[in-house]
Amino acid sequence: CNHLYRITLTVTDDSACVATKEDSVRIFDTLRPVVVGAIADTTVDDCSVAGATLAYTNVHDLMVAFPQLTITDNCSDTMYMTLTYADVASATDCPITVTRTYTLADRCGNDTAFSYVITIQDTTPPSFVRPNDTIVYRLADCSVDTATATLGVPTVSIDNCTTGLTPSYRDEDITPADACPGNTTIRRIWHLEDACGNVATSDSVQTITILDTVAPTLTLTIDSMMLDCNSPFLTTYHNQISAPANATATDACSAVTITIDTIVVPGACKYTYTEKYVFRATDECGNYVEDSAFLYVIDTIAPTFDVVPAPQVFEC
């Protein structure tokens, strides 16, 4: 590397007299190797520093991997050069940047350093299996349980880099405009995102159908009655019992309509019969309940004679 040359100068004159002079020359190599070209920055899809591309410790292998590089030295052939590298990773996780610095040294210890950046970025989205579409029914107070504990959460949440992912969701009301007040349709949109911001593209929509199948509560405020066919109260009671005001109804989800249907059942004779008044309370979702009141018309009075013939005597 550093060479010392000893020089002897000999001078002889015509008389054969000889004079000598010795000196030395030391030659130093202080020039660094020259690298022409560069390694382009690169991006790899991975999760950690371990995913950085292969590093080289041999000049020949480096030049094969990156043929755009030309490496020369004024004194040393590349086969005698040494190649080392050092990686410095960023503190961030998404992405991770690794600055790789190669140091190339000739046999005299003259070195040249050059660097490039490896970006390690997780671009693979997670995946999951959403809960099944479901139908739930309102309770008597019109409440409904739509909690995830009841309707389910996604299963098989998988990500190549991040563990312990927890999906989130938002609900959208997509109830048709013509739906009754107690029926609702919810689109539950599930969202799963890993630490690097990759969002799952799995089928994410769970449809929740909420139905009101609870009938209203109906209370009659008039009792059934039994009257004789010639009772002076017959017409009055008939009008009273068939009035909608004789029933009250409530429903927790929607308004209630009360209707009355009258059914006449003939009795054993002309003036005996039963009037059945069927009260029906129907909510806006078509759920209904019925109760009935009865008017029993009977004939319990024996007939009377207008004219009774006088007793007569006949000769045998």
Salt bridges, closest charged atoms under 4 A:
ASP61 OD1 - HIS60 ND1 3.67
ASP87 OD1 - ARG100 NE 2.84
ASP111 OD1 - ARG32 NH1 3.01
ASP133 OD1 - ARG130 NH1 3.11
ASP171 OD1 - ARG188 NE 2.81
GLU172 OE2 - ARG170 NH1 2.54
GLU172 OE1 - ARG187 NH1 3.00
GLU193 OE1 - HIS191 NE2 2.96
ASP203 OD2 - ARG130 NE 2.99
GLU275 OE1 - HIS238 ND1 2.77
GLU290 OE2 - ARG280 NH2 2.59
